[in-house]
Each structure stands twice: as C-alpha cells, then as structure tokens.
C-alpha cells in the first residue's frame, strides 16, 4: 500500500530551486492545488530574491469544526514552534488564502554537504557536482555508514546492509534542523501537516503525557476535506478517532467499502499487533452519539481507530498525526488505483 508523503513535492522542488539560485534575481509566481483542496501560492520578486512568500488555502470547514481566525486551533503556535525566526506570519493573509508566510531563505542553516545530498535525492533532475564535491560526499557517506555499523545491534550487524543504509538515509533526512538544511526545507514543504495537524497534535500530546484534558469524553470535530470532518473522543488513556467515509460515485462507494473491510481484516494479522485497533461498520459507532445529523450519513461506512499512549510516544506521534489527517485521501488513492486496474 502507498503512503502519502507529508511534504508537498512541488513546494519542496520550488524551495530547492530558489535555494540553489538564491543570488539570482528571478521572479516566481506559482499556483497549484493538491489533494483535499489544499491550494498553494508562492511568490518571489526580482527585487528581493531571498524572500519567499507562501500562501496556503485550507479545505472549507464544516459547521461543526472550530476555526480561529481562519485557521485550526493551535495552528499559529505550531507554525512558530516548527519554523521559529525563519518565517513571518503575515496578518492579514493574501486574499483568498487562510495563511501567508514570509520566508527568509538567507537564514537557512549553512550545510553544503546536506545541500548536495538534497539536490541528488530531492529532485528528478540530478544536480551536477564537481569532482571535489563528489569526493567529499563519498567520504561523508563512508563515515556515516561506519557509524551506523558501530551502532548496530551485534546480533543483527552481520549480513544486514539494507538496514544500515536505511538508517543512514533516515539520519540524513531527519537530523537536527540547526545543522541540516535539507530537514528545514522538507519541514517548510510540510506546512500542510503543521497547520491542519495542529489541533490533533495537541490532543495526542496530552495523551502521550498522560494529562487528563478538560474536554475529556467530549466529541471533537477536525476538518480533513472540504466541508467534511472526522471526529475524536479524548479520554484519559486513549483517543478514539472516527472517520465517516463518503464517496460520490457508486463504483467508488463499492470499491471503498470492499477496501475498508480488507483493510480492517489485515490489521488483525500477527505482524500488526502493535498497530492501533481498527474497526469498520455501516452504522455510526457509539462514539458519534450527539454528533450532527450530517456526520451520521456515510455511504461507505465508518472507520474507527483507537490510539493508546504507546502509539504516540516520541517521534511516533508525527506519523500518527499525518496518517490520521490524510486517511480519507489514502483510501481514495487506492480506490482510484483499483479503478485503473479494472
């Protein structure tokens, strides 16, 4: 199964292009739309080539979803925590958008080795490097591989080169942003995850820290598609998440229903014992008691996940937030793939 990337690929490529040509006075003005009706607009002027304006339009929230100043709860705090002095939030945002950020690309951390890696792995067209840069890059790779082998568990060290390579790549991608420019750019391209995932992050962090929230057992609606929400019920030791699954086309409904039944069945296999419990039903689950009538109509049924403390420990919380925020898009993608194969 295909998992969606948390960053916008086109936004990352645009950032890469600007960073690589920071001193060149080139005017940029791009508009595009990604899944679930999230729109982007980027602008760079010839007068200030190091300033990068990024505007984002979010899905129209349903009536039961609470937005503060056009943004999900906690979004401003999440942006400041994620980007610090690198971005400035413009108030008001550009017309037609929920958020506009001014990025000062000249404040990016200096890490030429990471930048070379970035252009090699982050773009379709590989950037040429000089022989000296290639040699430096290879030496760094060998040192990293040696460190990975040293850190490997003695029982699995021998005969497992793929695990070593995978860990090395993860360290290159996810090391501290203060010394890795690539991580910063990927984080900037993940603005959608930061903003839309802000209220979900707040709830799951309370679960992870075992803090009993004041709104415990209260139904919370979060936007994930235009005029559609998914629902959370925070509790002391778990958070229950319910997705009403809706599709417009009758064929999509049939395929989605079949896919979801197989998805739930697959989650019960022995290898996925540590995954969040998952169930599917045609009728609304008990957790949606008191929800608006619109939320109780789902032509492809209801999917329920139960998130426990162990699922949001450490960096696991980031993966859970993204997976839940894009679950409907994940199902829709596989439905469309099935249509192509019919």
C-alpha positions as CSV (number, residue, x, y, z in Angstrom):
1,X,0.0,0.0,0.0
2,X,1.1,3.5,-0.8
3,X,1.5,6.1,2.0
4,X,1.3,9.8,1.1
5,X,4.3,12.0,1.8
6,X,3.9,14.6,4.4
7,X,5.5,17.3,2.3
8,X,4.4,18.9,-0.9
9,X,6.7,17.6,-3.6
10,X,6.2,20.6,-5.8
11,X,6.7,23.1,-3.0
12,X,9.9,21.3,-2.0
13,X,11.2,21.4,-5.6
14,X,10.4,25.1,-5.7
15,X,12.3,25.8,-2.5
16,X,15.2,23.7,-3.8
17,X,15.3,25.8,-6.9
18,X,15.3,29.1,-5.0
19,X,18.0,28.0,-2.5
20,X,20.3,26.8,-5.3
21,X,19.8,30.1,-7.2
22,X,19.4,32.5,-4.2
23,X,21.5,35.3,-5.6
24,X,19.8,35.2,-9.0
25,X,17.0,37.8,-9.5
26,X,14.2,35.6,-10.8
27,X,10.5,36.3,-10.5
28,X,8.4,33.4,-9.3
29,X,4.6,33.2,-9.2
30,X,3.1,29.7,-9.0
31,X,-0.4,28.5,-8.1
32,X,-1.4,24.8,-7.6
33,X,-3.9,22.6,-5.9
34,X,-3.2,19.3,-4.0
35,X,-5.5,16.6,-2.7
36,X,-8.4,17.5,-0.4
37,X,-8.5,21.0,-2.0
38,X,-5.4,22.5,-0.3
39,X,-4.2,25.3,-2.5
40,X,-0.7,26.9,-2.6
41,X,0.6,30.2,-4.0
42,X,4.3,31.1,-3.9
43,X,5.9,34.4,-5.0
44,X,9.4,35.7,-5.3
45,X,10.2,39.1,-6.6
46,X,13.3,40.1,-8.5
47,X,13.9,43.0,-6.0
48,X,14.1,40.6,-3.0
49,X,15.2,37.1,-4.4
50,X,15.9,35.8,-0.8
51,X,12.3,36.5,0.3
52,X,9.8,33.7,-0.4
53,X,6.0,34.3,0.1
54,X,4.0,31.2,0.7
55,X,0.2,31.3,0.9
56,X,-2.0,28.3,1.7
57,X,-5.7,27.8,1.4
58,X,-7.3,25.1,3.5
59,X,-10.4,23.0,2.9
60,X,-13.6,24.8,3.8
61,X,-14.5,23.6,7.3
62,X,-17.9,22.0,8.1
63,X,-20.2,23.8,10.5
64,X,-19.2,21.6,13.4
65,X,-15.5,22.4,13.1
66,X,-14.0,25.3,15.0
67,X,-11.5,27.6,13.2
68,X,-9.8,30.5,14.9
69,X,-9.1,33.4,12.6
70,X,-9.4,31.2,9.6
71,X,-7.0,28.5,11.0
72,X,-7.4,25.3,13.0
73,X,-6.9,25.7,16.8
74,X,-3.3,25.9,17.7
75,X,-2.0,26.5,14.2
76,X,-0.2,29.7,14.9
77,X,1.6,28.2,17.9
78,X,2.5,25.1,15.8
79,X,4.0,27.3,13.0
80,X,6.1,29.3,15.4
81,X,7.3,26.1,17.1
82,X,8.2,24.4,13.8
83,X,9.9,27.3,12.0
84,X,11.0,29.9,14.5
85,X,12.6,33.0,13.1
86,X,12.8,31.5,9.6
87,X,9.2,32.6,8.8
88,X,7.0,35.6,9.5
89,X,3.2,35.2,9.6
90,X,1.6,38.0,7.6
91,X,-1.7,39.4,9.0
92,X,-3.9,39.6,7.1
93,X,-3.0,36.8,4.7
94,X,-3.3,37.3,0.9
95,X,-6.8,37.4,-0.4
96,X,-8.4,34.0,-0.9
97,X,-6.0,32.3,1.5
98,X,-6.0,31.2,5.1
99,X,-2.3,31.8,5.7
100,X,0.6,33.7,4.2
101,X,4.1,33.2,5.4
102,X,7.2,35.2,4.5
103,X,10.3,33.0,4.4
104,X,13.8,34.5,4.6
105,X,15.8,31.9,2.7
106,X,19.1,33.6,3.6
107,X,18.6,32.5,7.2
108,X,18.7,28.8,6.3
109,X,21.5,26.9,8.1
110,X,24.7,26.5,6.1
111,X,25.3,22.9,5.3
112,X,26.7,22.4,1.9
113,X,27.0,18.6,2.3
114,X,23.3,18.3,3.1
115,X,22.5,20.6,0.2
116,X,24.4,18.4,-2.2
117,X,22.5,15.4,-0.9
118,X,19.3,17.4,-1.2
119,X,19.7,18.1,-4.9
120,X,20.8,14.5,-5.5
121,X,17.8,12.8,-3.8
122,X,15.1,15.5,-3.8
123,X,14.7,16.3,-7.5
124,X,14.1,14.4,-10.7
125,X,17.0,16.1,-12.4
126,X,20.2,15.4,-10.5
127,X,22.4,18.4,-9.9
128,X,25.9,18.1,-11.2
129,X,28.7,18.5,-8.7
130,X,32.4,19.0,-9.1
131,X,34.8,16.1,-8.5
132,X,35.9,17.6,-5.3
133,X,32.3,17.8,-4.0
134,X,31.7,14.2,-5.1
135,X,34.8,13.0,-3.2
136,X,33.7,14.9,-0.1
137,X,30.2,13.5,-0.3
138,X,31.5,9.9,-0.6
139,X,33.8,10.3,2.4
140,X,30.9,11.6,4.5
141,X,28.8,8.6,3.3
142,X,31.5,6.2,4.4
143,X,31.9,7.8,7.8
144,X,28.1,7.7,8.2
145,X,28.0,4.0,7.2
146,X,30.8,3.1,9.6
147,X,29.0,4.9,12.4
148,X,25.8,3.1,11.5
149,X,27.6,-0.3,11.7
150,X,29.1,0.6,15.1
151,X,25.6,1.5,16.4
152,X,24.1,-1.7,15.0
153,X,23.0,-4.4,17.4
154,X,25.7,-7.1,17.5
155,X,23.2,-9.8,16.8
156,X,22.0,-8.1,13.6
157,X,25.2,-6.4,12.5
158,X,26.4,-9.1,10.1
159,X,24.6,-9.6,6.8
160,X,22.2,-6.7,7.1
161,X,23.4,-3.9,4.8
162,X,19.9,-2.8,3.9
163,X,19.1,-1.9,7.5
164,X,22.3,0.1,7.8
165,X,21.6,2.0,4.5
166,X,18.1,2.8,5.6
167,X,19.2,4.2,9.0
168,X,21.9,6.2,7.3
169,X,19.4,7.8,5.0
170,X,17.0,8.5,7.8
171,X,19.7,10.3,9.7
172,X,20.5,12.4,6.7
173,X,16.8,13.3,6.3
174,X,15.8,13.8,9.9
175,X,18.7,15.1,11.8
176,X,18.6,18.3,13.8
177,X,17.4,21.2,11.6
178,X,20.1,23.5,13.0
179,X,22.8,21.7,11.1
180,X,20.8,20.2,8.2
181,X,19.4,22.4,5.5
182,X,17.5,19.5,3.9
183,X,15.5,18.9,7.0
184,X,14.5,22.5,7.2
185,X,13.3,22.6,3.6
186,X,11.3,19.4,4.0
187,X,9.7,20.9,7.1
188,X,8.8,24.0,5.2
189,X,7.3,21.9,2.4
190,X,5.2,20.2,5.2
191,X,3.3,23.3,6.1
192,X,0.0,21.5,5.4
193,X,0.9,18.9,8.1
194,X,1.9,21.6,10.6
195,X,-1.3,23.6,10.2
196,X,-4.0,21.0,9.7
197,X,-2.4,18.7,12.2
198,X,-2.1,21.3,14.9
199,X,-5.3,20.5,16.9
200,X,-4.8,16.8,16.5
201,X,-1.2,17.2,17.8
202,X,-2.4,19.0,20.9
203,X,-4.9,16.2,21.7
204,X,-2.4,13.4,21.1
205,X,0.4,15.1,23.1
206,X,-1.9,15.3,26.1
207,X,-2.5,11.6,25.7
208,X,1.3,11.0,25.4
209,X,2.0,13.0,28.5
210,X,-0.9,11.3,30.3
211,X,-2.6,14.7,31.0
212,X,-6.3,14.4,31.6
213,X,-7.8,17.2,29.4
214,X,-10.7,19.4,30.5
215,X,-12.7,18.2,27.4
216,X,-12.3,14.5,28.2
217,X,-15.1,12.4,26.6
218,X,-16.2,15.4,24.5
219,X,-16.6,14.9,20.8
220,X,-14.1,17.0,18.8
221,X,-14.5,17.6,15.1
222,X,-11.5,18.3,12.9
223,X,-11.5,19.2,9.2
224,X,-9.8,17.0,6.7
225,X,-11.8,17.5,3.5
226,X,-14.0,20.4,2.1
227,X,-17.0,20.7,4.4
228,X,-16.2,17.3,6.0
229,X,-14.8,16.4,9.4
230,X,-13.5,13.4,11.3
231,X,-14.1,13.0,15.0
232,X,-12.1,12.4,18.1
233,X,-13.2,11.4,21.6
234,X,-10.3,12.2,24.0
235,X,-10.1,10.0,27.1
236,X,-7.6,9.6,29.9
237,X,-5.8,6.5,28.4
238,X,-6.9,6.6,24.8
239,X,-8.2,8.7,22.0
240,X,-10.9,7.2,19.7
241,X,-10.9,8.5,16.1
242,X,-13.9,8.0,13.8
243,X,-14.0,8.7,10.1
244,X,-17.3,8.9,8.2
245,X,-16.4,7.7,4.8
246,X,-18.2,9.3,1.9
247,X,-17.8,9.0,-1.9
248,X,-19.8,10.5,-4.7
249,X,-19.6,7.7,-7.4
250,X,-21.4,4.4,-6.8
251,X,-18.4,2.5,-8.1
252,X,-16.1,4.3,-5.7
253,X,-18.5,3.5,-2.9
254,X,-18.4,-0.2,-3.7
255,X,-14.6,-0.3,-4.1
256,X,-14.1,1.8,-0.9
257,X,-16.4,-0.5,1.1
258,X,-14.5,-3.6,-0.1
259,X,-11.1,-2.0,0.5
260,X,-12.0,-0.9,4.1
261,X,-13.2,-4.3,5.0
262,X,-10.0,-5.9,3.8
263,X,-8.0,-3.1,5.5
264,X,-9.6,-3.8,8.9
265,X,-9.1,-7.5,8.4
266,X,-5.4,-7.0,7.5
267,X,-4.9,-5.0,10.7
268,X,-5.7,-8.1,12.7
269,X,-2.7,-10.1,11.4
270,X,0.0,-11.1,13.8
271,X,2.6,-8.7,12.4
272,X,0.4,-5.7,13.2
273,X,-0.4,-6.4,16.8
274,X,1.2,-3.1,17.9
275,X,-0.8,-1.0,15.4
276,X,-3.9,0.9,16.7
277,X,-7.0,-1.2,16.9
278,X,-9.3,-0.6,13.9
279,X,-12.9,-1.4,13.1
280,X,-15.4,-0.7,10.3
281,X,-19.2,-0.7,10.3
282,X,-22.0,0.5,8.1
283,X,-23.8,2.1,11.1
284,X,-22.4,5.0,13.2
285,X,-20.4,3.9,16.2
286,X,-21.5,4.8,19.8
287,X,-18.8,7.5,19.9
288,X,-20.7,9.6,17.4
289,X,-23.7,9.9,19.8
290,X,-24.7,13.6,19.8
291,X,-22.9,14.3,16.5
292,X,-24.6,16.5,13.9
293,X,-27.0,14.6,11.6
294,X,-24.8,15.2,8.6
295,X,-21.9,13.4,10.3
296,X,-24.1,10.3,10.7
297,X,-24.6,9.8,6.9
298,X,-21.7,7.9,5.4
299,X,-22.3,5.8,2.3
300,X,-19.1,3.8,2.7
301,X,-19.5,3.3,6.4
302,X,-17.4,4.4,9.4
303,X,-13.8,3.5,10.3
304,X,-12.8,3.7,14.0
305,X,-9.2,3.8,15.3
306,X,-8.3,3.6,19.0
307,X,-5.0,5.4,19.8
308,X,-3.2,4.5,23.0
309,X,-0.3,6.1,24.8
310,X,2.2,3.7,23.3
311,X,1.2,4.8,19.8
312,X,2.2,8.5,20.4
313,X,5.5,8.1,22.3
314,X,8.4,10.1,21.0
315,X,8.5,10.7,17.2
316,X,5.7,8.2,16.7
317,X,3.2,11.0,17.2
318,X,4.3,12.7,13.9
319,X,3.5,9.6,11.9
320,X,0.1,9.1,13.6
321,X,-0.9,12.7,13.0
322,X,-0.1,12.5,9.3
323,X,-1.7,9.1,8.9
324,X,-4.9,10.2,10.5
325,X,-5.1,13.6,8.9
326,X,-4.8,12.0,5.4
327,X,-6.7,8.7,6.0
328,X,-9.5,9.6,3.6
329,X,-7.1,10.6,0.9
330,X,-5.2,7.4,1.4
331,X,-8.3,5.3,0.9
332,X,-9.3,7.5,-2.1
333,X,-5.9,7.0,-3.7
334,X,-6.2,3.2,-3.5
335,X,-9.8,3.3,-4.8
336,X,-8.6,5.2,-7.9
337,X,-5.8,2.7,-8.4
338,X,-8.3,-0.1,-8.3
339,X,-10.4,1.6,-11.0
340,X,-7.3,1.8,-13.2
341,X,-6.8,-2.0,-12.8
342,X,-10.4,-2.9,-13.7
